[in-house]
Amino acid sequence: MRNSDVIRRFTMSREARAGNLTTDGKTIRSYSLVIGFNLGEQSYVIDYTGASGHFVSQTTSTHVNAIKRECGVRIITFEEWEHMFKGLVYDVARGSFFGENQYKS
């Protein structure tokens, strides 16, 4: 599977994996960093690129830029993620995203 296939499946809320880019259909990760998420029918990508001032790595920037090019994906800043969306996406009580690890004791 290619990165473009993973991104397409992410926007359709489906699971996929290609190397260091993975999605469970709810979030998409570059390595272990959440770089995007789905809320309702909308897909979002967090702008972890040099231009945003929140550069992580060249690979992560490549992943983010590929998602940005996907039609219908909303680009948000790191600050929007931290202050507006992370609390909606992250289940603080369980320390996981969208019920991740829900079957672990």
C-alpha positions as a Python dict, from the first residue, in 0.01 Angstrom:
ca = {
    (1, 'M'): (0, 0, 0),
    (2, 'R'): (120, 353, -78),
    (3, 'N'): (95, 669, 134),
    (4, 'S'): (-167, 807, -105),
    (5, 'D'): (-380, 495, -42),
    (6, 'V'): (-350, 541, 336),
    (7, 'I'): (-455, 906, 306),
    (8, 'R'): (-752, 821, 86),
    (9, 'R'): (-865, 549, 328),
    (10, 'F'): (-821, 793, 622),
    (11, 'T'): (-1059, 1039, 455),
    (12, 'M'): (-1309, 753, 421),
    (13, 'S'): (-1263, 661, 793),
    (14, 'R'): (-1100, 328, 710),
    (15, 'E'): (-788, 157, 845),
    (16, 'A'): (-462, 141, 649),
    (17, 'R'): (-84, 132, 685),
    (18, 'A'): (215, 212, 465),
    (19, 'G'): (553, 224, 637),
    (20, 'N'): (545, 502, 897),
    (21, 'L'): (202, 639, 795),
    (22, 'T'): (-91, 465, 962),
    (23, 'T'): (-459, 527, 1019),
    (24, 'D'): (-723, 355, 1228),
    (25, 'G'): (-988, 551, 1038),
    (26, 'K'): (-1021, 800, 1322),
    (27, 'T'): (-670, 943, 1340),
    (28, 'I'): (-375, 936, 1104),
    (29, 'R'): (-22, 916, 1240),
    (30, 'S'): (325, 985, 1112),
    (31, 'Y'): (533, 748, 1319),
    (32, 'S'): (339, 776, 1649),
    (33, 'L'): (245, 1146, 1617),
    (34, 'V'): (-120, 1223, 1542),
    (35, 'I'): (-113, 1447, 1234),
    (36, 'G'): (-481, 1431, 1145),
    (37, 'F'): (-821, 1319, 1264),
    (38, 'N'): (-1180, 1276, 1155),
    (39, 'L'): (-1469, 1443, 1337),
    (40, 'G'): (-1809, 1368, 1191),
    (41, 'E'): (-1779, 1382, 815),
    (42, 'Q'): (-1482, 1623, 819),
    (43, 'S'): (-1114, 1526, 795),
    (44, 'Y'): (-854, 1756, 952),
    (45, 'V'): (-475, 1774, 921),
    (46, 'I'): (-249, 1947, 1175),
    (47, 'D'): (9, 2167, 1002),
    (48, 'Y'): (337, 2019, 1128),
    (49, 'T'): (551, 2183, 858),
    (50, 'G'): (839, 2428, 858),
    (51, 'A'): (618, 2704, 718),
    (52, 'S'): (389, 2673, 1022),
    (53, 'G'): (677, 2695, 1270),
    (54, 'H'): (599, 2347, 1406),
    (55, 'F'): (839, 2134, 1203),
    (56, 'V'): (885, 1781, 1339),
    (57, 'S'): (1075, 1596, 1065),
    (58, 'Q'): (1105, 1590, 687),
    (59, 'T'): (905, 1267, 671),
    (60, 'T'): (623, 1408, 883),
    (61, 'S'): (618, 1727, 672),
    (62, 'T'): (593, 1510, 360),
    (63, 'H'): (300, 1318, 513),
    (64, 'V'): (124, 1641, 621),
    (65, 'N'): (172, 1806, 281),
    (66, 'A'): (31, 1499, 104),
    (67, 'I'): (-279, 1510, 326),
    (68, 'K'): (-315, 1887, 262),
    (69, 'R'): (-344, 1814, -110),
    (70, 'E'): (-635, 1574, -55),
    (71, 'C'): (-967, 1732, -152),
    (72, 'G'): (-1193, 1828, 137),
    (73, 'V'): (-935, 1807, 417),
    (74, 'R'): (-935, 2108, 650),
    (75, 'I'): (-592, 2235, 756),
    (76, 'I'): (-560, 2350, 1116),
    (77, 'T'): (-271, 2503, 1306),
    (78, 'F'): (-90, 2334, 1591),
    (79, 'E'): (-247, 2595, 1822),
    (80, 'E'): (-599, 2509, 1702),
    (81, 'W'): (-521, 2142, 1765),
    (82, 'E'): (-395, 2208, 2118),
    (83, 'H'): (-665, 2454, 2224),
    (84, 'M'): (-978, 2353, 2032),
    (85, 'F'): (-965, 2002, 1891),
    (86, 'K'): (-734, 1786, 2104),
    (87, 'G'): (-984, 1775, 2390),
    (88, 'L'): (-1258, 1661, 2152),
    (89, 'V'): (-1041, 1392, 2000),
    (90, 'Y'): (-838, 1280, 2303),
    (91, 'D'): (-1005, 1086, 2582),
    (92, 'V'): (-816, 1221, 2882),
    (93, 'A'): (-968, 971, 3123),
    (94, 'R'): (-827, 676, 2928),
    (95, 'G'): (-522, 851, 2788),
    (96, 'S'): (-610, 751, 2434),
    (97, 'F'): (-762, 876, 2111),
    (98, 'F'): (-1121, 778, 2020),
    (99, 'G'): (-1140, 474, 2245),
    (100, 'E'): (-797, 345, 2139),
    (101, 'N'): (-683, 71, 2376),
    (102, 'Q'): (-1042, 25, 2490),
    (103, 'Y'): (-995, -350, 2522),
    (104, 'K'): (-673, -335, 2722),
    (105, 'S'): (-702, -370, 3096),
}
